[in-house]
């Protein structure tokens, strides 16, 4: 039996706590956040978590039971329905999770949620920030053209798709259409999306996006990056931007099995189990000593010299000491923090921790991958996103 746990920001009640959790315990809660993983949902024997995501104010999860799927959304909802109760502290509305049958998560941006129908790969609806009603969307294309999506990811505002085997592109809203219904005095809103192809020529199996950059994993295990590189997040040894996907040469000799783009940092896991990180290390999110934490570190780690401190790491670098026997199976990056999962089901965390998103029981940033020992059971899946973290564990 698996249980979904979460920690980090709870400013908009996005972390809806399971009934068997005593959230009055001040060891768990600190103002509007949870410092250790708390149970959000216990999966039944017939239920599967297909996909999960966070926006800045919401938690989204798609569940499958038998042949049916449903997407749950909890967190910020703007005042529209009198059945919801206002939260004056945040000038928002806190509600029970919204449910969208036959809809699956395609990808999320920082604020919006794209969904698709159960048996389709193209996004069919969008749930805008604060809304409770989904809006139909369609991508402009020729009448008989079919677009088969192989991977999708949301950036700061835009959606990115890998499609039709060798194509990659950015999706943006082209126009809104309102249809008036005089009899019911209502308006139906729909959005038209435009797909802007980006030259890649790659067979892409996975895409991950940060605030200003994207990482692409090819079916052959090679990694490409695209976008702005102002903090070294592209991994090419510079801070220059790349207008089209470019191979990260420092990883070329490795077969990468998974990767993740954070706000302004990046991470990848090689097939051998090694974790590589690069980009911005302002809060220690790369797992290397950060300048901002040097005064807090004090005499606790006197072996670290100024030469060891990393501000920007513009090329991939192994995140664990080579003498540390940790075989990493997965990595996930939030805005300024990183989680990694070992093959044995342990989780390590590093980076910014102002909302307890590292799950370590405190709110201090950490610049070394540290065991999250508050997790109950064996972890099988992780997600770091924005200011939150998610753990799926077998208890």
Secondary structure by P-SEA (a helix, b strand, c coil): cbbbbbbccccccccccccccccccccccccccccccccccccccccccccccccccbbbbbbbcccbbbbbbbccccccccccccccccccccccbbbbcccccccccccbbbbbccccccccccccccccbbbbbbccccccbbbbbcbbbbcccbbbbbccccccccccccbbbbbbbccccbbbbbbbbbbbbcccccccccccccccbbbbbcccbbbbbbccccccccccccccccccccccccccccccccccccccccccccccbbbbbbcccccccccccccccccccccccccccccccccccccccccccccccccccbbbbcccbbbbbcccbbbbbbccccccccccccccccccccccccccccccbbbbcccbbbbbbcc
